[in-house]
Amino acid sequence: MQETTFCVLHAVSSFPTLTGRESLQKKYKRREYNIMQKMTTVSVPAKKSGFFQKLSKDFKQYKSLYLILLPVLIYFIIFCYWPMNGVIIAFKKYKPRLGVMDSKWVGLENFQQYFGSAFFKRTVSNTILLNLYNLIFGFPVPILFAILLNEVQNKAYKKVIQSITYLPHFVTTVIVASMIIQFTNSEGFITYLVNNLTGHSGSLISDASMFRRIFVISGIWQSFGWNSIIYMAALTGINPDLYEASYIDGANKFRQIWHITLPGIMPTIVIMLILACGSIMSLGWEKAFLLQSPLTYETSDIISTFVYRKGFKEQDYSYSTAVDLFNSVINLLLLTLANSFSKRFGESSLW
Amino acid sequence: MSKIHGSKSETAFRVINGLFMFILAGITLYPLLYVVFGSFSDPAKLSRFRGALLKPMGFSLKGYEAVFSMKNFWLGYRNTLFYVAAGTAISMLLTILGAYALSVKGYMLKKPVMFLIVFTMYFSGGMIPTYLVVKQIGFVDTIWSVLIPGCISVYNLIVLRSSFQSIPRNLIESASIDGAGHIRILFRIVLPLSSAALATITLFYGASRWGAWYSAMVYLPNRRDLYPLQMFLRELMVTENNMDAVADEFSTESANFYLLKNVIKYAAVIVSTVPILCLYPFLQKYFIKGVLVGSLKE
């Protein structure tokens, strides 16, 4: 409506400038006609061609911007959306000879095969348990570390501790896995220490009951320092006056941490926890893949390593894709849930 | 807090806490130190030794000699340097273009495109369909399969976009009134003003390229000569059954190889990690900045 009134005003204001020259008059006539048309189109809401007209005008107006966007769009279409189309092989019996489109439809057969197999229970529970233990034991460590490190007064000492604890984060996954294997195989020093202390015998890495512990502890080693960065930043936001006031009131260190520090960083903790819960089915597949062996599949075979094995080792593309799709859908649900929670808490959200 | 130098319990807490931090840092550092000690140890002495090393067992450089004489190791190193350089350049180019286009307001397709891009963070076609696409466009067994798939990290793109959006709008508007097009605005105004964010994201990309191995494993089935370093390290250390293939490189003294095995592994870890750890003190602050920028997006 506003646009229409504007047009009318514009038309009215331009009438006095008509100076008798025929061509100009014609031009204004046409404009008047256009305005009339516009007014009528406004009153009629259905205008399909209008959208595409607008779009092509938009393309012209922002031509260079669309050109900038083009390579990025092409990338996402080819490497993200084209594979999403390929997901249909989860509902087919894929034959390389026939290709994605022409392979035979089999409905939910691949899913039924997975849900009915012993692998379903094993891979799902392994995935959940591995990530759950990782969360339960791995999540509090950086928080505790940040709180304690924050109490260190000597700046240089603090800096050295920080640099050392961040270091493992920069060691690549392959090398971390190599080190773990080297230390926990039958000759490794961790195996030696653990066996002497607990009476366990044999190598740790080929013992299925040890896999989760190895995975979780090494994960903590690699990331607790790095993950503390965000809490350290949150800690700097706490008002120092609070500590002085509490000190005057006679609070000791423990009470200060409990009543000032922890509440101060609670929003950050909550958000990080929600986000961690959202990715509970999707973390750490590379390390699990590198550390596992057929000896430990009982506890180490998670959904994504199973997908890899079925797909690339056994060439069962359709089945593998079906399992992968199942995993992706669960992940999507969890992330959406986590995101809506973190929005509710207001601090930040993923999108 | 710093003004308070209080009671005995306060001092006790500080001392114990400082000590605890020291022990924690020691435990964190020890596995890496162990590798250093192992790499300089005498192979025969090391193979007889069990338990925790506190210094090298004897001294020898045999592990390093063996690693330096491995052709695959150098091949992998060279390939990785190439992938890091070329891959990071490609990633940066596309991420900058995407981030800029999505930081500009007003055009019609902005919202749909933003949604399309962010959605890929939460859902993907999965391993096999992606592999089939890479195969279909003829990337399998070429360097492109390592360089292109996964080259844009949506997370990095969004972080960079927020950094672009924080540039004062009137700077950009006045440039566009002066007749500058988008490309000129991007290269003359937006990029120079975002150098910190660019440095951080370049580092993120570089680091992930350095450690990448999955795409080489899946997309380069017949081109071992294109493997990055991490793939050869994986063969050397993770997939033990390939030990014989590695041992073949030492055809003259392959019996010796099994004795040397552990020293070689430790030396390989050192040689492939030290360059990163040398750069690390200089780059640490950019990485930290990146973590914090990412957590505050939008």
Interface residues (C-beta under 8 A of the other chain):
Chain A: K54 L55 D58 Q61 Y62 S64 L65 Y66 I68 L69 P71 V72 L73 Y75 F76 I78 F79 C80 Y81 W82 P83 M84 N85 G86 V87 I89 V100 F145 L148 L149 E151 V152 Q153 N154 Y157 V160 I161 S163 I164 T165 Y166 L167 P168 F170 V171 T172 T173 V174 I175 A177 S178 M179 I181 Q182 F183 E187 F189 Y192 L193 W221 G225 W226 I229 I230 A233 P240 Y243 E244 Y247 N252 K253 E286 L290 S304 V307 Y308 G311 F312 Y317 S320 T321 D324 L325 N327 S328 N331 L332 L335 T336 S348 S349 L350 W351
Chain B: M1 S2 K3 I4 G6 S9 E10 F13 R14 N17 G18 F20 M21 F22 L24 A25 I27 T28 L29 P31 L32 Y34 V35 S47 R50 G51 A52 L53 L94 L97 G98 Y100 A101 V104 G106 Y107 M108 L109 V113 L116 I117 V118 T120 M121 Y122 F123 S124 G125 G126 M127 I128 P129 T130 Y131 L132 V133 V134 I137 I148 P149 G150 C151 I152 G181 H182 I183 L186 A207 W210 G211 W213 Y214 V218 Q230 L233 R234 L236 M237 V238 N262 K265 Y266 V269 S272 T273 I276 L277 Y280 P281 Q284 I288 V291 L292 S295 L296 K297 E298
